[in-house]
């Protein structure tokens, strides 16, 4: 009898072990296995009620979620010396324009006066000639020998004629000079105006942020984060020329000045962050920049130790979807800060596990389902399926061809994996869950000669109770049947 039991126990242990490795065990009738030569030590076990999970294993890689790049958009305002230099150049050009205009006005006045004087003299001499010609006609001067009166009239006419000719010549000269001066003055005026325009452009360029600093973009990097550091909302991400650039949460980059009258999603994100930092007294996150927004911005600026303008300029804060774990710093402290330069790479601080899942198993997983992740040190941590990919990838060929889909798993406790990045892990995916079922160790099963299984009581009577088996998990098997109750003591040989 004992020899027969030992054989049956050994057979059950071997069969159950194979079934557990596969994740299932058929409960169809089968013949008893031939006697084995393996001896067993009989121990007691208790029928317990618990939840069993039907799982399968896949390999995965643990890393960090997301991938972000921080681009510097900040340039410091121009220095007082740069502003003074730019203003001096503009003032000098405007003064030169004023001097040129004054000189032109003076020349125009002189030319106009000379032409007017010429015209007046010409009119006077023309009148004198006309009067002399009228007297000569009154004196009936003709071809006959002239009288003394006619001789006098002829002399006056000759003198007046010469004077008119001289006046006309002088008037033509002065008019020509006036026209030439007008052309020259127009050129001078245009040149002076161009000087003012150029000086204004230079002024506008120099007063732009970054014009007063060193380097192509203005300023230098004076503070940078360390690799592995996690930067959260409101914390300083980096600094340019001593100006701290904090991190805010949001998906809309700050690409314009935000001040009174501004509205939009970027304003709402700014408001969300100010409120989250405890600076939003009286502030509503409605996407409209009001006096309450300006007051909150001034409180934030005061906390940063920068000028309290109540206005937020592009580049004065970096927006990212969430906390940033720094994975790479692309610049060094003291390097010239350039606008549009990628300076920091990072990820979310949350660990994720990525799995290339056999596409045939896609129906066995769903978003939100719980999984167990076995870390390289053997620690088990709980996770949740965050995403099941829909785009399949096929690799290999022939018998080695495999089609997979990406599976993303988030750990319930992101700190449980420490700083693991790129390490291989094992993922136990649950196919089915049987809650509140009766279980015994797999070794408690006896293979019956008539097929099926039974358990043997450890109460001295050694009753054999036929059972129906369910799923197997971690050395336990689900059992049910008449006489199987919680707390029942059974024999469970250890092989």
SULMOMO-V388229 format. One record per helix or strand. SS is the DSSP state (A for helix, B for strand). FROM is the first residue (numbers start at 0). TO is the last residue. Records with the same first field share a line. If there is no record, write none. Layout:
BEGIN
SS: FROM-TO / FROM-TO
END
This chain:
BEGIN
A: 1-21 / 79-137 / 147-205 / 264-275 / 290-303 / 358-363 / 397-399 / 413-416 / 441-443
B: 40-40 / 43-45 / 47-63 / 67-71 / 219-223 / 229-230 / 235-239 / 242-248 / 257-257 / 262-262 / 287-287 / 311-311 / 316-319 / 323-328 / 335-335 / 340-346 / 350-357 / 369-373 / 379-387 / 392-394 / 401-410 / 422-440 / 445-446 / 452-456 / 463-472 / 475-479 / 488-490 / 493-493
END
